[in-house]
């Protein structure tokens, strides 16, 4: 043992001084491993909404064209009505299961709960996992019937991810 400081009553064992750098290195290595694990695991736990919003234009184009295919494959008649609540119905609308075999593969890959199809609109509901779910719509713009927009609505934030003009 040796004395620390002049006249100090504190004694420090030499073996603790030798062990201290090993303990510090152990904590640093542990912290780096923990941060590395968290950094690598975050993409695995991101929400479906964030995954959808992180795609490129080609992906959104494919989704929009798949929605066009749904509109063609599931024409709506005057007999089609969807009841959302006891007091709210949508005339000229069909409700499809997200597991419908006729859906394009790219739409089924979104794992939707349900899809509402009307004469000029496709509404895809994506259920929540850990975070909130969201909705994807493909429909004409408000003012222009030859302008179509693919939009996402997550937590009340409507974002246009793809636009297309039609003749």
FENWOMO-V20031 format. One record per helix or strand of 2 or more residues. SS is the DSSP state (@ for helix, = for strand). FROM is the first residue (numbers start at 1). LEN is the number of residues. If there is no record, write none. Layout:
SS:FROM:LEN  SS:FROM:LEN
This chain:
=:2:2  =:11:2  @:14:32  @:48:6  @:57:17  =:81:5  =:88:4  =:93:5  @:105:4  =:112:7  =:121:6  =:134:7  =:147:8  =:157:9
